[in-house]
């Protein structure tokens, strides 16, 4: 499994060799002419930030990470002097304009209402959605950056790593794995059309029946704890700093219903990082999630 810095360096090397670059890109909002070699890129989603970094691009501006100050720990060293432009759901148009970008990468789900304003600032390309198959957005960003060939190579390397991990896991992928998130006032049972859901399916894992559907998430309360069971449970907590997410987690894992779950009684419950398994949603987090799975199942090198 190649580390992030190696991939980014390789992408830069390939660019120096004169890779083909985009001129016109079809995307969620139509067709946009993009610069041949954009130098000042603003990226407005967390998963998109991981894409541009992996492709060897240092953005001049980026959406703040959902947690971190202003970036997730796992990308902080790579962000350099990039300017935070606000959370995905509330970006600062004046700040973006002041950065004088030549390319803006955003997302229809998050930014459809401000597409006209963004397009007036610079060439703007939007991905369609933010859920399961992050690879589609990655490929679009690579095309918009004129780095389509490099993007294809990154994804091919990723797929090879997934195949290698699946081979090491062997019959362990027959386990029906359950994915649960606790956040303030709400428990979420994640299904296949989520970041972790897509990743687990890509590796080859099975899912409990209520999670083995092409949907995003079930939002439930503690009365639904019996619906969270599986052969193995992965759970994570999203906390905004007020402690409410952690408080709910403690309530759930100490509930008699939770303690009665088969996975809990078998000792097959694992606390994992919300950022890596859910919130970041991009290629770097995907690689770190593969490392988590390999470690938990004891097949790390």
C-alpha positions, 0 to 999 in steps of 0.5 A, a space after each residue: 500500500 503506497 503512502 499518500 506522499 509517495 502518490 502525490 510525488 509520483 503525480 507531480 513527476 508524471 505532470 513534469 513529463 507532459 500529461 494530457 490536460 483538460 480543456 472542456 469538462 462536463 459536470 453536474 451543472 453543465 459544461 465548463 471551459 477550464 484552464 489548461 494548467 490551473 495554478 490557483 485552485 479552490 476546492 469546496 469539499 473535504 473529499 475534494 481536498 483529499 483528491 487535489 492533494 493526492 493529485 499533487 495540487 496545492 490549493 490556494 483555498 479549501 473548505 474547512 475540515 468538519 473537525 480540526 483547526 482548520 484541517 484534519 490531522 491527517 492532511 494538516 501537514 500537506 495543506 501548506 498556506 492554503 486559506 480556509 474559506 468556510 465549512 462546505 455548507 457555508 463558504 465565504 464568497 468574498 474570501 474565495 474571490 479575493 484568492 483570485 482562483 482560476 478554477 473552483 471545484 465544488 459540489 451540487 449537493 452543497 453549493 448549487 444555490 451559489 453556482 452562478 456567483 462562483 462561476 462569475 469568479 472563475 471556471 467552476 466544476 461541480 461534482 454531483 453528490 456526496 455519498 458512497 462512491 467517492 471515486 466518481 468525484 475523484 475522477 471528475 476532479 482529476 479531469 478538471 485539473 488536467 490530470 486525468 491520466 494520473 487520476 486513473 493511475 491513482 485509482 488503479 493502485 488503490 484497487 490493487 491495494 483493495 484486492 491485496 487486502 481482500 486476499 489477505 482477509 480471505 473468509 473473514 469478508 464473509 462476516 456481516 459487519 455493522 457500521 454505527 455512528 453516534 452524534 448529538 441526539 441521534 444514532 445512525 446505522 450506515 448502509 451501502 450508499 455511504 463512504 464506509 458502506 462503499 468501502 466495505 463492499 469494495 473490499 468484499 464484506 457482507 452486511 446485515 440485512 437492514 444495511 445491505 441496501 443501496 441507501 445512505 443511512 437509518 436515523 434511529 434512537 436507542 430503542 433500535 439498538 437491536 437493529 445494530 447487530 452484526 457478526 462484527 460492529 464498527 462504531 464511531 462518534 461525531 462530537 462538535 465539542 459540546 460533549 453531546 456525541 460522546 455522552 450519547 455514545 456512553 449511554 448506548 454502549 452501557 445500555 443493556 440492549 447493546 450488551 445483549 448484541 451478539 457482536 458485543 458478547 463475542 468481543 467483536 466491537 471496534 471503535 474507529 475514527 469518525 473522520 477516517 470512516 465517515 466525515 473526510 470521505 476522500 482518497 486519503 481517508 480511504 487508504 487509512 480505512 484500509 489500514 484500519 481494517 488490516 490492523 483490526 483483522 490482524 493482516 497488517 504487514 
